[in-house]
């Protein structure tokens, strides 16, 4: 059983271990130094990206009430924080806030996802030295506005941001995405904004305000414009995109597969079905008619492809007919995926005598291997 790395404490004063962190960050003069004050995972994800690409990241863990531990908690901790220097500080005490100020004076970038009320206790707008380059706060609703002090979570923000309204089948309860999707998206926004700021940096410290609610809204594709431009409200339609059709998922002999048949791919998809008469069928000879007669078309697709395996459909769709085709893959199958392994996407992390697989970087420099997965250096320091 994997043991949890983090143990949270309330510490009244500084310790030699905290001084060691300060000295280590001071000695690395040529490396970007990042201080991460973490809570929900958004700052942790931004810090993870900086750590992977060579920054020196110090994470401040906040004390929390003990909760029953699940494997998920350990996995998230390993995924987000391997390689970071870590120190647990209670920032609700004067001594804790003094330690945060001392650490902040030694870094180039500050990232946090704690609540605005805690940021006020830290004097956030003045935290850091005059040489601080960027100060980023990722909060649920932003640092201003009537809801800035409201509490939220991933599922709450997805609901309030309009995402949940669109997920699920028509006439049934809406669905949401479990886990930390919105936190990680917000962390990526913060990472990108920091890099852009560093690229065009002026002498003054730049402050960045990332609202996770607004991140959710920014990811809603064309939903808002569909209403403002066309007066149409998008609704839940399950796996069926609507128009054009078929952009959906179908069952097959050993699972599910997905296709994206835009008008350009319609002739190739007819070849994939091995039903040439479908190309001239008056029910399907225009994109509008295919959407109007989607149920009839779905019957044909299931009859032609439903008895095939996922591997057969993937071969037929991608290699032979060149139609955008995918299969529903399990986590175990993804770990063994030949394409991902050929690109060395999966990295290894050693913990507790075990070698664990962990996702690598989603981008890399052409002609170069991606940087190695940071390893666990030690547990959280006591400060």
MOHUZI-V436424 format. One record per residue. N is the residue number from 0. RES is the residue in three letters. PHI is phi in whole degrees, -180 to 180 (999 if undefined). PSI is psi in whole degrees, -180 to 180 (none if undefined). Layout:
n->{N | N}
res->{RES | RES}
phi->{PHI | PHI}
psi->{PSI | PSI}
//
This chain:
n->{0 | 1 | 2 | 3 | 4 | 5 | 6 | 7 | 8 | 9 | 10 | 11 | 12 | 13 | 14 | 15 | 16 | 17 | 18 | 19 | 20 | 21 | 22 | 23 | 24 | 25 | 26 | 27 | 28 | 29 | 30 | 31 | 32 | 33 | 34 | 35 | 36 | 37 | 38 | 39 | 40 | 41 | 42 | 43 | 44 | 45 | 46 | 47 | 48 | 49 | 50 | 51 | 52 | 53 | 54 | 55 | 56 | 57 | 58 | 59 | 60 | 61 | 62 | 63 | 64 | 65 | 66 | 67 | 68 | 69 | 70 | 71 | 72 | 73 | 74 | 75 | 76 | 77 | 78 | 79 | 80 | 81 | 82 | 83 | 84 | 85 | 86 | 87 | 88 | 89 | 90 | 91 | 92 | 93 | 94 | 95 | 96 | 97 | 98 | 99 | 100 | 101 | 102 | 103 | 104 | 105 | 106 | 107 | 108 | 109 | 110 | 111 | 112 | 113 | 114 | 115 | 116 | 117 | 118 | 119 | 120 | 121 | 122 | 123 | 124 | 125 | 126 | 127 | 128 | 129 | 130 | 131 | 132 | 133 | 134 | 135 | 136 | 137 | 138 | 139 | 140 | 141 | 142 | 143 | 144 | 145 | 146 | 147 | 148 | 149 | 150 | 151 | 152 | 153 | 154 | 155 | 156 | 157 | 158 | 159 | 160 | 161 | 162 | 163 | 164 | 165 | 166 | 167 | 168 | 169 | 170 | 171 | 172 | 173 | 174 | 175 | 176 | 177 | 178 | 179 | 180 | 181 | 182 | 183 | 184 | 185 | 186 | 187 | 188 | 189 | 190 | 191 | 192 | 193 | 194 | 195 | 196 | 197 | 198 | 199 | 200 | 201 | 202 | 203 | 204 | 205 | 206 | 207 | 208 | 209 | 210 | 211 | 212 | 213 | 214 | 215 | 216 | 217 | 218 | 219 | 220 | 221 | 222 | 223 | 224 | 225 | 226 | 227 | 228 | 229 | 230 | 231 | 232 | 233 | 234 | 235 | 236 | 237 | 238 | 239 | 240 | 241 | 242 | 243 | 244 | 245 | 246 | 247 | 248 | 249 | 250 | 251 | 252 | 253 | 254 | 255 | 256 | 257 | 258 | 259 | 260 | 261 | 262 | 263 | 264 | 265 | 266 | 267 | 268 | 269 | 270 | 271 | 272 | 273 | 274 | 275 | 276 | 277 | 278 | 279 | 280 | 281 | 282 | 283 | 284 | 285 | 286 | 287 | 288 | 289 | 290 | 291 | 292 | 293 | 294 | 295 | 296 | 297 | 298 | 299 | 300 | 301 | 302 | 303 | 304 | 305 | 306 | 307 | 308 | 309 | 310 | 311 | 312 | 313 | 314 | 315 | 316 | 317 | 318 | 319 | 320 | 321 | 322 | 323 | 324 | 325 | 326 | 327 | 328 | 329 | 330 | 331 | 332 | 333 | 334 | 335 | 336 | 337 | 338 | 339 | 340 | 341 | 342 | 343 | 344 | 345 | 346 | 347 | 348 | 349 | 350 | 351 | 352 | 353 | 354 | 355 | 356 | 357 | 358 | 359 | 360 | 361 | 362 | 363 | 364 | 365 | 366 | 367 | 368 | 369 | 370 | 371 | 372 | 373 | 374 | 375 | 376 | 377 | 378 | 379 | 380 | 381 | 382}
res->{UNK | UNK | UNK | UNK | UNK | UNK | UNK | UNK | UNK | UNK | UNK | UNK | UNK | UNK | UNK | UNK | UNK | UNK | UNK | UNK | UNK | UNK | UNK | UNK | UNK | UNK | UNK | UNK | UNK | UNK | UNK | UNK | UNK | UNK | UNK | UNK | UNK | UNK | UNK | UNK | UNK | UNK | UNK | UNK | UNK | UNK | UNK | UNK | UNK | UNK | UNK | UNK | UNK | UNK | UNK | UNK | UNK | UNK | UNK | UNK | UNK | UNK | UNK | UNK | UNK | UNK | UNK | UNK | UNK | UNK | UNK | UNK | UNK | UNK | UNK | UNK | UNK | UNK | UNK | UNK | UNK | UNK | UNK | UNK | UNK | UNK | UNK | UNK | UNK | UNK | UNK | UNK | UNK | UNK | UNK | UNK | UNK | UNK | UNK | UNK | UNK | UNK | UNK | UNK | UNK | UNK | UNK | UNK | UNK | UNK | UNK | UNK | UNK | UNK | UNK | UNK | UNK | UNK | UNK | UNK | UNK | UNK | UNK | UNK | UNK | UNK | UNK | UNK | UNK | UNK | UNK | UNK | UNK | UNK | UNK | UNK | UNK | UNK | UNK | UNK | UNK | UNK | UNK | UNK | UNK | UNK | UNK | UNK | UNK | UNK | UNK | UNK | UNK | UNK | UNK | UNK | UNK | UNK | UNK | UNK | UNK | UNK | UNK | UNK | UNK | UNK | UNK | UNK | UNK | UNK | UNK | UNK | UNK | UNK | UNK | UNK | UNK | UNK | UNK | UNK | UNK | UNK | UNK | UNK | UNK | UNK | UNK | UNK | UNK | UNK | UNK | UNK | UNK | UNK | UNK | UNK | UNK | UNK | UNK | UNK | UNK | UNK | UNK | UNK | UNK | UNK | UNK | UNK | UNK | UNK | UNK | UNK | UNK | UNK | UNK | UNK | UNK | UNK | UNK | UNK | UNK | UNK | UNK | UNK | UNK | UNK | UNK | UNK | UNK | UNK | UNK | UNK | UNK | UNK | UNK | UNK | UNK | UNK | UNK | UNK | UNK | UNK | UNK | UNK | UNK | UNK | UNK | UNK | UNK | UNK | UNK | UNK | UNK | UNK | UNK | UNK | UNK | UNK | UNK | UNK | UNK | UNK | UNK | UNK | UNK | UNK | UNK | UNK | UNK | UNK | UNK | UNK | UNK | UNK | UNK | UNK | UNK | UNK | UNK | UNK | UNK | UNK | UNK | UNK | UNK | UNK | UNK | UNK | UNK | UNK | UNK | UNK | UNK | UNK | UNK | UNK | UNK | UNK | UNK | UNK | UNK | UNK | UNK | UNK | UNK | UNK | UNK | UNK | UNK | UNK | UNK | UNK | UNK | UNK | UNK | UNK | UNK | UNK | UNK | UNK | UNK | UNK | UNK | UNK | UNK | UNK | UNK | UNK | UNK | UNK | UNK | UNK | UNK | UNK | UNK | UNK | UNK | UNK | UNK | UNK | UNK | UNK | UNK | UNK | UNK | UNK | UNK | UNK | UNK | UNK | UNK | UNK | UNK | UNK | UNK | UNK | UNK | UNK | UNK | UNK | UNK | UNK | UNK | UNK | UNK | UNK | UNK | UNK | UNK | UNK | UNK | UNK | UNK | UNK | UNK | UNK | UNK | UNK | UNK | UNK | UNK | UNK | UNK}
phi->{999 | -73 | -90 | -77 | -77 | -90 | -129 | -99 | -135 | -113 | -110 | -84 | -152 | -69 | -141 | -56 | -65 | -63 | -62 | -63 | -62 | -63 | -66 | -63 | -69 | -72 | -74 | -90 | -71 | -97 | -110 | -61 | -108 | -124 | -110 | -113 | -105 | -105 | -141 | -86 | 125 | -68 | -65 | -61 | -72 | -61 | -63 | -60 | -65 | -64 | -62 | -62 | -100 | 103 | -77 | -96 | -109 | -108 | -109 | -98 | -91 | -94 | -67 | -135 | -68 | -61 | -131 | -59 | -85 | -119 | -56 | -56 | -62 | -66 | -62 | -63 | -62 | -64 | -65 | -86 | -119 | -59 | 93 | -83 | -78 | -134 | -146 | -93 | -135 | -89 | -80 | -86 | -106 | -61 | -65 | -65 | -65 | -65 | -63 | -62 | -60 | -65 | -65 | -64 | -72 | -105 | -119 | -97 | -135 | -113 | -131 | -147 | -133 | -81 | -71 | -57 | -66 | -70 | -63 | -63 | -64 | -83 | 54 | -53 | -66 | -117 | -74 | 106 | -82 | -61 | -87 | -58 | -93 | -141 | -128 | -122 | -115 | -106 | -130 | -63 | -124 | 97 | -88 | -139 | 98 | -67 | -105 | -60 | -100 | -70 | -95 | -156 | -140 | -56 | -69 | -65 | -69 | -64 | -68 | -71 | -88 | 87 | -70 | -64 | -56 | -96 | -103 | 123 | -91 | -61 | 80 | -120 | -62 | -67 | -113 | -133 | -97 | -75 | 85 | -122 | -50 | -70 | -63 | -70 | -62 | -66 | -63 | -66 | -59 | -63 | -59 | -64 | -64 | -65 | -62 | -64 | -67 | -64 | -65 | -114 | -65 | -102 | -71 | -78 | -66 | -98 | -109 | -120 | -116 | -108 | -96 | -68 | -62 | -71 | -62 | -59 | -68 | -69 | -96 | -86 | 56 | -104 | -58 | -66 | -66 | -59 | -77 | -69 | -92 | -113 | 70 | -116 | -98 | -67 | -131 | -69 | -142 | 60 | -84 | -91 | -65 | 110 | -130 | -75 | -131 | -93 | -123 | -165 | -121 | -133 | -78 | -137 | -67 | -129 | 153 | -136 | -137 | -126 | -134 | -131 | -102 | -73 | -52 | -63 | -97 | -60 | -59 | -67 | -67 | -62 | -63 | -62 | -75 | 57 | -131 | -59 | -66 | -64 | -64 | -107 | -62 | -62 | -74 | -129 | -83 | -138 | -57 | -64 | -70 | -64 | -71 | -66 | -110 | -60 | -63 | -65 | -67 | -63 | -61 | -66 | -61 | -65 | -67 | -83 | -119 | -64 | -91 | -91 | -84 | -60 | -63 | -65 | -68 | -64 | -64 | -65 | -73 | -82 | -86 | -91 | -99 | 59 | -109 | -58 | -136 | -141 | -120 | -79 | -104 | -81 | -55 | -62 | -68 | -65 | -62 | -100 | -60 | -66 | -67 | -64 | -71 | -65 | -92 | 55 | -68 | -75 | -110 | -116 | -133 | -92 | -158 | 60 | 79 | -118 | -108 | -103 | -88 | -144 | -60 | -87 | -78 | -84 | -138 | -157 | -83 | -62 | 87 | -124 | -77 | -71 | -62 | -67 | -62 | -59 | -100 | -74 | -88 | -166 | -79 | -63 | -73 | -91 | -118}
psi->{129 | 133 | 154 | 138 | -39 | 137 | 128 | 140 | 167 | 115 | 128 | -21 | 172 | 164 | 164 | -33 | -39 | -41 | -35 | -41 | -43 | -43 | -40 | -43 | -30 | -32 | -25 | 76 | -27 | 3 | 138 | 129 | 128 | 132 | 123 | 119 | 103 | 152 | -79 | -18 | -17 | -49 | -36 | -37 | -41 | -44 | -35 | -43 | -42 | -42 | -45 | -35 | 27 | -2 | 159 | 108 | 126 | 126 | 132 | 117 | 139 | 146 | 139 | 158 | 141 | 138 | 155 | 128 | 140 | 163 | -34 | -43 | -43 | -44 | -44 | -42 | -45 | -42 | -43 | -33 | 4 | 133 | -13 | 150 | 138 | 142 | 132 | 123 | 136 | 101 | 0 | -3 | 154 | -41 | -40 | -43 | -34 | -40 | -41 | -44 | -41 | -42 | -42 | -27 | -12 | 3 | 168 | -28 | 136 | 132 | 136 | 157 | 27 | 170 | 155 | -33 | -39 | -34 | -36 | -39 | -32 | -5 | 54 | -43 | -14 | 7 | 135 | 166 | 169 | -19 | -3 | 134 | -44 | 140 | 117 | 127 | 121 | 112 | 169 | -45 | 7 | 171 | -1 | 172 | 162 | -16 | 11 | -26 | 8 | 152 | 149 | 170 | 179 | -50 | -34 | -44 | -36 | -38 | -48 | -26 | 6 | -5 | -45 | -32 | -29 | -8 | 130 | -177 | 150 | 138 | 1 | 172 | 142 | 157 | 164 | 171 | 125 | 170 | -144 | 31 | -53 | -32 | -44 | -38 | -42 | -38 | -38 | -41 | -45 | -44 | -47 | -43 | -38 | -46 | -42 | -39 | -42 | -34 | -38 | 34 | 139 | -177 | -30 | 147 | 131 | 137 | 133 | 134 | 111 | 116 | 121 | -29 | -44 | -28 | -46 | -43 | -35 | -19 | 10 | 16 | -123 | 14 | -49 | -45 | -32 | -37 | -49 | -30 | -42 | -4 | 23 | 134 | 122 | 145 | 171 | 134 | 30 | -138 | -6 | 115 | -29 | -95 | 129 | 167 | 142 | 125 | 91 | -173 | 149 | 152 | 152 | -170 | -28 | 27 | -134 | 153 | 160 | 146 | 154 | 91 | 82 | 167 | -35 | -28 | 1 | -49 | -40 | -36 | -36 | -40 | -38 | -36 | -19 | 41 | 76 | -28 | -19 | -29 | -32 | 4 | 124 | -18 | -20 | 14 | 1 | 157 | -39 | -40 | -36 | -37 | -40 | -35 | 38 | -39 | -42 | -40 | -38 | -37 | -42 | -44 | -45 | -38 | -36 | -34 | -15 | -24 | 0 | 160 | 166 | -41 | -42 | -41 | -39 | -43 | -46 | -45 | -51 | -47 | -40 | -51 | -12 | 50 | 137 | 107 | 137 | 164 | 156 | 109 | 141 | 161 | -40 | -40 | -37 | -37 | -31 | 6 | 127 | -37 | -48 | -39 | -33 | -30 | 5 | 40 | -44 | 131 | 169 | 146 | 125 | 130 | 130 | 34 | 7 | 154 | 114 | 146 | 141 | 145 | 139 | -160 | 143 | -6 | 160 | 164 | 133 | 132 | -2 | 151 | 154 | 154 | 149 | 152 | 124 | 142 | 165 | 122 | -47 | 176 | -179 | 131 | 147 | 127 | none}
//
